[in-house]
Amino acid sequence: MNEDISLRKVEHIKICLEKNVETESSNGFEDIILIHRVPNISYDKIDTSIDFFGKKILAPIIISPITGGHELGERINRNLALAAKELNLPLAVGSQRIALINKEYRRSFEIIREISRDIFVIANIGITQLKEFPVEKIQEAIDMIDANALYIHVNPLQEVLQKEGDKDFSNCLEKIDDLKGLNVPIIIKEVGNGFCMEDAKIFEEHGVDAIDVAGLGGTNFAIVEYFRNKRDIYREFFNWGIKTAVSLIECLVATKLKVIASGGIRNGVEVAKAIALGAYATGIALPILRLAIHSHEDVVKYLKGVIEQLKIAMFLTNSRNIEELRNANLIIKGFVKEWLELRDIDVKRFAKRRKI
Ligand SMILES: Cc1cc2nc3c(=O)[nH]c(=O)nc-3n(C[C@H](O)[C@H](O)[C@H](O)COP(=O)(O)O)c2cc1C
């Protein structure tokens, strides 16, 4: 079975490198307009850093979970760790299930700590594995990479379309209650289809520390699985889910949790918009994967560009630091506005809840 999982992971990566696996749907951030200001600050003094679960990082940008559990994954994770070290950004690994089943597969994850003891690292396990593994085993995933936080990914669309997928999600959420004894923050995460406010509330009740919406607008696993299985019936799910900007707002409105915006985030202006809406941080996967396969320098170059765009957006919203960007004024229009109104969320009040 291990070999099957490993082969499947390599297949996913190859498809993501060779095919267009992004949904045609936008991430919704085109409907968020930051109000352009006359700056009363110096560009060179702008500070993009934040405190991320107790550690200072360069900018509110996470390298989202991608992989591990095969040689290709080792190369990718090595380059990601080198980039994360150079930039001081958090790095998440892909699902560690395979390495929990068979120790031989640990190296592609452990390589990260050989490269840096200091970076903020996020462990990763699927919600359905909470049925498969006892808490001690989840702690093992954390210890394997001396992780600073744990992602629990929730991927029902992917599991239901994947031939080998686990299609029984019953009683998984309750299992989160058992994780209270873990020594790191727990972040619940989608993989490209977003969360709605009803589920965000349930996550909060089960005691997670944060939500990563991983919403609609970027990589979509219905498309990835379509390329594996060539089943036309999957096409109806290519645009399925809740746009990242919408999901971010729903989770912010419904809970007091920290909310991370990811799913189709591709540039620093989108990062700035997410932060101004109230995101704790943002995350990027696919563009980083496509660069990490070549070199860590390519990843660094891309992320430096994203951070520069964020800084320019901060200058133009008169924000000296991320706290001030959180107070930047904005407008919510179009599809996102309509969606929020239909969901009885007071759009104007939400947009203005943090006044200058
Ligand atoms: C090849 C590949 C593998 C992934 N594997 C995982 C995983 O193991 N665990 C997880 O939480 N997310 C995984 N993801 C999902 C990403 O972390 C992210 O949520 C998703 O790709 C949407 O972000 P993007 O549009 O920036 O790619 C994977 C994504 C890709 C492209």
The ligand as an SDF file (V2000), in Angstrom:
LIG
                    3D

 31 33  0  0  0  0  0  0  0  0999 V2000
    0.7970   18.5080   -5.8100 C   0  0  0  0  0  0  0  0  0  0  0  0
    0.0130   19.0240   -4.6380 C   0  0  0  0  0  0  0  0  0  0  0  0
   -0.0690   18.2510   -3.4920 C   0  0  0  0  0  0  0  0  0  0  0  0
   -0.7690   18.7040   -2.3780 C   0  0  0  0  0  0  0  0  0  0  0  0
   -0.7870   17.9360   -1.2350 N   0  0  0  0  0  0  0  0  0  0  0  0
   -1.3530   18.4440   -0.1140 C   0  0  0  0  0  0  0  0  0  0  0  0
   -1.2590   17.7390    1.1160 C   0  0  0  0  0  0  0  0  0  0  0  0
   -0.6620   16.6640    1.2100 O   0  0  0  0  0  0  0  0  0  0  0  0
   -1.8500   18.2830    2.2240 N   0  0  0  0  0  0  0  0  0  0  0  0
   -2.5220   19.4880    2.1560 C   0  0  0  0  0  0  0  0  0  0  0  0
   -2.9890   19.9680    3.1950 O   0  0  0  0  0  0  0  0  0  0  0  0
   -2.6330   20.1560    0.9880 N   0  0  0  0  0  0  0  0  0  0  0  0
   -2.0590   19.6750   -0.1340 C   0  0  0  0  0  0  0  0  0  0  0  0
   -2.1520   20.3800   -1.3130 N   0  0  0  0  0  0  0  0  0  0  0  0
   -3.0470   21.5510   -1.3780 C   0  0  0  0  0  0  0  0  0  0  0  0
   -2.3110   22.8840   -1.2480 C   0  0  0  0  0  0  0  0  0  0  0  0
   -1.7030   22.9900    0.0260 O   0  0  0  0  0  0  0  0  0  0  0  0
   -3.2740   24.0680   -1.4570 C   0  0  0  0  0  0  0  0  0  0  0  0
   -4.2510   24.0810   -0.4480 O   0  0  0  0  0  0  0  0  0  0  0  0
   -3.9740   24.0400   -2.8090 C   0  0  0  0  0  0  0  0  0  0  0  0
   -3.0780   23.6240   -3.8030 O   0  0  0  0  0  0  0  0  0  0  0  0
   -4.5460   25.3950   -3.1790 C   0  0  0  0  0  0  0  0  0  0  0  0
   -3.5470   26.3850   -3.2310 O   0  0  0  0  0  0  0  0  0  0  0  0
   -2.8900   26.9060   -4.6080 P   0  0  0  0  0  0  0  0  0  0  0  0
   -4.0150   27.3820   -5.4640 O   0  0  0  0  0  0  0  0  0  0  0  0
   -1.9510   27.9980   -4.2070 O   0  0  0  0  0  0  0  0  0  0  0  0
   -2.1800   25.7440   -5.2380 O   0  0  0  0  0  0  0  0  0  0  0  0
   -1.4380   19.9500   -2.4270 C   0  0  0  0  0  0  0  0  0  0  0  0
   -1.3410   20.7310   -3.5950 C   0  0  0  0  0  0  0  0  0  0  0  0
   -0.6250   20.2930   -4.6900 C   0  0  0  0  0  0  0  0  0  0  0  0
   -0.5440   21.1660   -5.9060 C   0  0  0  0  0  0  0  0  0  0  0  0
  1  2  1  0
  2  3  1  0
  2 30  2  0
  3  4  2  0
  4  5  1  0
  4 28  1  0
  5  6  2  0
  6  7  1  0
  6 13  1  0
  7  8  2  0
  7  9  1  0
  9 10  1  0
 10 11  2  0
 10 12  1  0
 12 13  2  0
 13 14  1  0
 14 15  1  0
 14 28  1  0
 15 16  1  0
 16 17  1  0
 16 18  1  0
 18 19  1  0
 18 20  1  0
 20 21  1  0
 20 22  1  0
 22 23  1  0
 23 24  1  0
 24 25  2  0
 24 26  1  0
 24 27  1  0
 28 29  2  0
 29 30  1  0
 30 31  1  0
M  END
$$$$
